Amino acid sequence: MCRTVLARFQPMSSERGFTLVELISCIVIGGILAAMAGQQFIGNQTFSERGYIDEVAAALRHAQKVAVATGCDVSVTVDASGYKAFQRGAAAGTCAAAGAFTTSVKHMDGTAVNAAPPPDVVSAPAIQVIFNSLGRVSNGTPAPLQVGAFTLTVDAGSGWVQVQ
């Protein structure tokens, strides 16, 4: 009887299970496979669309501020090829009351306010927003810009830019 009780508490000669090295190797291989294959299952379309519409909204807000600061009209055009902002030509420090928008609007770092959408992003319809010296839209209420599930609207009376 004593022998059978002692046999229960002695380690078995053929233990089963995985070693720590085997477990860590499987976790590392699984992590590498998940990182490589995970991109195929999770798309970034929504993130690209939201990022682009936020970028367009920021460009519109910047153009509005430039129009107020300089007292010159600023035009922002958004179409399938991207967005661009131009100001009416100024002669001798005064703004042209009419004519073409020829002067590129710049960011604080000196780069032009324009960009193309990411390859997988489509915006519609094409719009043009012209801000006057008061920051209001002077060419009527622009149509809402649709980028995927997101909508950008510009209020004509106040020039307020909103993304929903």
N, C-alpha and C positions, 0 to 999 in steps of 0.2 A: 504494500500500500504506500509506503513511504517513497518508494521508487517512482511510482506514477505521479505523485504530487510534485516531486522534484523535476521530473521530466517536463512538466508543464511550464516551469519557470526558466528553463534553460533555452537559450536562443537556438533557433532552428538552423541547421547547417546550410540550407538553401533558401536564403531570404529572397523575397521578390520585391520589385519596385525599380525606380529609375535613380540613377546617380544624379548629383547636382549638375555635373557637366552636361549630361544628356538633356536635362530640363532647360538649362540656360541656352543650349544650342537650339533647341526647338523654339524657344521664345524669340531668339534673334532671327532665325529663319522665317518664322511666322510674321514678325514685324517687317522684315524686308519685303516679303510677298504682299503684305497688306498695303505698304506704302506704294508699291509699284502698281498693284491691281486696283487699289482703292480709287485712284483717279478716274478709272473707267466707269465706276459706279456712281460717283458723286460729281455732278456737273457744276460749273461755276457761271452758268448763263445768267442767273438772277443777280449774282454779285457784279458781273460786268455791266448789266443793264442799269443797276442802281448806281454804280460808280460813274457811269457815263452821264446819266441824267443829273446827278449831283454836280458833275463838272460843268455841264451846260448851264445849270442854275447859277453856279458861282460866276461863270463868265458873264451871264446876263446882269447879275448884281454888280459886278465890277464895271461893266459898261455903263450902267446907270449912274454909278458914282463918278465916273469920268465925265459923263455928260453934265452932271451937276457942278462938278469942280471946275470944269473948263468953260461952261456956258455954251458949248457947241453940241449939236446933235450927234448922236452915236447910233450906228446901225449894227445890229447883230443878225446874221443870217444863219439859220440851222436847216440843213438838208441831209440827204443820205450820205454825202461825202464828208460831213462834219459841221463845225461851226466856225465862224470868223466874225470879228468885230472891227469896224472901220468908222472913222470920224470924218465929217466934212472938212475939206481943206480950209486952212486958216491963212489969211493973208495979212501981214503986218499986225499980228496979234488979235485980229478980229475973226469971228467965225463967218463962213459963207452962209447966207440965208437959204440958198438953194444950190443944187448941183450934186455932183457925184460924191460918194463917200470914198475918199482916196487915202487918207492917213490911217495907218494901222494902229489900233489901240494896243498899248503895251501893259504888261504886268509890271510889278515893282522891280523885278530883276531885269527888265529890258526885253523880255521875250514877247512875241506877239500873242494876242489872245485869239488863238485858233488851234484846232486839233481835229483829228479824224476819229471816228468811233472805233472801238475794238472790232476785230473781224467778225464776231458773232452777234453784234448788236445792230439793230435796225430801228431807225426813228422815222416817224411820219406824223403829220404831213410836213412839208417844207414850210418854214415860217420866217418872216422878217419882222424884227421888233426895232422901232426907232424911238430912242429916248430923247426928249428935249431937255432944255436947260433946267427944268423943274423936276426932272426925273420921271415925268409921265410919258406914257406911250403916245406918240403923235400920229401914228398911222393906223389908228383903229385897234380894236381888240383882237389880238392874235389868236388863232385857233389853238386849242390845247395840243401840246406836243406829246405824243405817245411813244414810249420806249418800253417795250415788253408790257409788263403789268403796271408800270408807273406812268403817271401823267404829270406834266409840267404846265402850269397856267401862269399867265401874266395879267394882272389887273391893269386895265388901260388908264384908269383914273389916278392910281397911286404908283403904278409901276412895280407893285409888289409881286415877287416871284415865289411861287409855291410848288413843291413837289409832293404828290400824294401817291 
